[in-house]
Amino acid sequence: MTGHRPTERPRERQRLRPRDISAYRSGNTGTPYVFQFDSANPGPHAAIVALIHGNELCGAAALDTLLSLGVRPTCGKLSLIFANVLAYETFDPIRPFAARYLDEDMNRVWSAEILSGAGDSREVARAREVAPLLADVDFLLDLHSTSSPAPAMILAGQQPKGVALARATGSPAHVVTDAGHAAGPRLRDFAAFNDPNASPSALLVECGEHFSPTSEDVALDVAIRFLMGTKTLAAVPRGVIKSTKTPTQKYIDVTEAVTIRSEKFAFARKFRCFETIPKAATIIGHDGVVPVVTPYDNCILVMPATHFAPGQTAVRLGRHIPWPNA
């Protein structure tokens, strides 16, 4: 979701709680909270990342389950990374959004320029720790959740290889192709993952609303599907139940992201994620005095924000597209 921390809302309280992951502090790679397992058989290097945002708990739960069950790759290598653990450790169920990050949004720092620059935030420091491992990854799954109610979705980036990986994973049903945020590059767009001439590919999966127990189920299901789709696993691990139903995927091409420019952004009304606006030039909000309008008929609103700050994404605008051989 967008890079600011929303105002706390009472309805988030007393729902999903963070798991204790302190047993994973040492990792097995020399980098805290980073694990890597080698099957000794030929195959890709797959990685699953959780906690890019410290208050998005479902990914940490999925990695905890995989590690506690002793899941190991049958081909290639598997890396499991708890990212912004420092923020996660500050989680307070009374103020759950405050743990999103400590200094800056960790999902806006993933460029060579930022990581080699003078920035010294705790998020940039942690990104520098894990970036060398990511240079060797063939397939990346980055697990997230949303601040507002929304169906689970894959954000596949702009390259066809991202959609191919989404299809190999098979779930969730909604696959969104988009360019990310003006505020900075996401992990799924880092380096070779967004290079059309390189083979590594990445997915960002939004597993549902923060603190919803179903987000844990989605995160684990997607993680298993991802590992099987990349041939890292040959079968569902014992003790893990993967949904047997594979949805029919729908592809949404984001043509633009509406970046907030003023302190007085407001939508015309409350919109749902994936709501379709039938007519072009429909006013959906105002950024100060500037109207925000739909650019074409049957415009799909992807993850409309509920809290607004200049420089952040208010909503993505997209449309359904066909896909070859779909």
N, C-alpha and C positions, 0 to 999 in steps of 0.2 A: 504494500500500500504506500501512500504518500509519506514523505520524509518527516513531517512534524509529529509531535506527540499530541493526540487528541485530548480534550478535556475529559477528566474521569466521569464515568456514568455509573450510577448505582447498580444498574441491572447487570453489570459485568461481575459484581462481587459474588464470592462464595460459589464459584463454578469450578472449572478445571484448575487444578493447582499444579505447581511445578514439581517434578520428581527430583529427588536427591541424586545428583550425578557426580558427587564428589569422589566416588570410587574410581572415576575415569580420569582423574586429574593428571596422572603420570603419562597416560597414553602408552604407546609402544614404539614411538618414532623419535623420541627426544623432544617433541613439541607437545606441550600440555594439551590434553583433550583431543589429541589426534591419533587415530589408529590406522594401521595399514596391514592387510593380510594378503599374502601371495600364495596362490594355489599351486605354483610350480608348473602349471599347465599353460599352454599358449592361450591368449585371449586378451581382451581389452582391460584397461584400467578404468574402473567405474568408481565414482565417489558420490557420497551423499553428505550434504551439509545441512546442519540445523543451527538455529539460534543466530543467524545473521542479525535478527532482532531479538533482544533478550526477553521480550514478553510474548513471543510466539512459541507457545509451549509444545505444540503437537510434534514438531520435528525432533525435539529432545526426547520425547516419549518414544518415538519410532526408533531412534538410535539406541536408546536404553534397552528396548525390547530385542533388537538385533544383537546387541552385545551380550545381554544376559542369557540369550539362547545359544550363544556361541556360533552364530551364523558365519560361515566362511565361504569364499568363492570356490566354485568348482572349476572355473577357467579364469585366467588372468589375475588381476589384482582388485582388491576392494579397499577403499579408504572411507573412513567414517570420521566426520569432523564436527565437533561442537565449536561454534565460532565465537560469538560474543558472550562468553561465559561470565565475564565480569559484570555485564549488565544483567544477565539472568540471575546472578546471585543477589541482586538488589530487589528482586521481585517482591512486591507487597500486594496482597489481594485487595487491599483497600484503595491502592493507587496503582492499578495494574499497568497503565500506559506509561508510567514513569520509567519502567525498566526497558523500554524500547531500545534505548542507547544511553551511553554515558555522556559523550562529548558531541558526537555527530552520527548521522545515519550511516551505518556500516554498509548499506546497500547503495551507496552513492559514491564510493571511493575506489572503484575497481578499474583504474587505468594505470598504465605505466607511469604517466606523468605525475599522478597523485602519489603513487606508492614510492616513487623515487624523489619526490619533492621534499619540501621543508616541513610539511605538516607533522604534528606530533600528538594528535589525538590518540586516545586509547584504542579507538576503532581502527585507525590507520596502522598503529603499531601491531595490532593483532592480524590485520590483513597482510602485513609484511611477513609475519611469521608463517602463514599458511600458503602464501602465493607460490613459493618454490615448488611445493608439492603439487599444486594445481597445474603447473606447466607440463606435467607428465600424464594428466588425466585425459582419457578419450571421451568419456561420457559423464556428465555431471547432473545430479539432481539436487536442487536447492529447495528446501521445504519451508513454507511460510503459511501464514493465516491472515485473515482480513479483519479490520477494525469494525466493519459493519456487516450485517448479514449478507451473504453472497454464496451462490453455488460454488463448489470446488471447480478450479479451472487450471489449465496449463498455460503459462506464458512462454511461448516458444521462440521469441525473438523474431528477427527479420529474414533469416536464411532458410531455404528449403530443408536443410539438414535438421533444423530444429523441429519442424513439423514431422519429418521422417522419424525422429526419435519419439515424438509425441505419439505417433501412430504405433510404433513398436511397443511403447508402454501401455497404450490402450485405454487408459482412464486417467483423469476424469473426462467427462463428455465434452466439455467446452475447451477448445484449443484456440488461443488468442495469439496472433502474430502482431508484435508491436516493437517499437524502438526504444522503450524505456522512458526515462524522465529527463527533463531539462536540467534538473538539479544535480545530476551526476550519474555515472555508469554503474549498472548493477553487476553483481557477480556473474549472472548468466550471460552477460555481454562481454566478459573479461577476455582480452587477448584473443587466442585462437577460437574461442567459442563463437565469436561473432564474425570471424573471418571466412568469407565465402570460398576462399581458396585453401582452407585448412580443414582437416577432417574432424577434429574434436567438436563436440556438440553439447549443449546444456539446456536444461529445462528448469524453470521456476514454477513450482506448483503451489497455488493457494488452496489450502485444504479445508477452507470454511472459516467461520468466524472465530476470532480469539476466544479462548476459554470455553468453547463448546466441546463437550466430550466427544462428539462425533468427529471432530477434527483429528483426534488421535487415531481413530479407526481409519480415516481417509489417508493420513500420512503413512501409516504402516502398510496399508494395502497398495498405495502408489509405490512405496519403496520396494516392495516385493515384485510388483509388476515391472518396475524399472530394471531391477536386477535380472529378472527372467528375460525381459525384452532385449537386453544387451548381451545375453548369453553368459552373464557372470554367474548365475545360478542355473542349475539344470532342473530343479524342482522346488516347490514350496517347502521351506524348512519345517521340520517337525515342531509343532507347538504354535505355528502361525497359520491362521485361517485367511486365505486370500479369497475375496469375493469371486464366485464362479461366473458372475454376470459381467460381460464386457459391454459397455454402453456404445451406442452409435455416436461417434464423435462429430461435433459441429465446429466448423472453422470460421473464425471471425477475424477479418483483417482490419487492424486499427490503422486508419489513414492519418489521424492526427491526435495528439494529446493536448488538451486545453490546460495551459500553464497559467496559474493565477498571477496577475500583474499588480493588483491593487489590494488595499486593506479592506475593501468593501465588496468582495465577491459574494454573490448569493445566487443559488438556483431559484428558478421560478416556482418550484414546488419540490417536494421530496420525490426522488426517482429511485427505482430499484435497479440493481445490477442486471444487465442484459435486457432492460426495458427497451422496446423498439419505438421510435418516434416516426410515425408514418410519412410526414411531409417534410421536404427540404425547407430551409429557411424558418423553421419553427424556433422561436426564442425559448431557450431552456434556462437562461439565467442572465445575469449582468455582472461584468467585472468593472466595478465602479459604474460609470455611465455607458460603458461599451456593451452592447448586447452580444450574448453568446448564442449562436444559431447552429442548427444542424446543416451540414453541407450537402446532404442528399436525402432522397426518400429512403424510408426504412433504415434510419440510422440507429445503431445499437449503442447504448450507453454502457460502457464497461467500467465497473468499480467507481461510481460517482462518490466523491468524498463527502464527509459530513462535517469536517472541520477544515478551515481554509487559512492558508498563509501564503504570502507572495513568494513566488519561485517554485511552489509545489504544484502537483498535478491535481486539477479539479475533477477531470473525467477524461477517459479515452473515448474517441468516436470511431465506430467501426461498422462493418457490414459483412454479411455472410458471403463467403466465396466458395466456389467449387475447388476441388483438389484433384489432380491427375489420378486416375484409376480409383477414385472414391466410389 
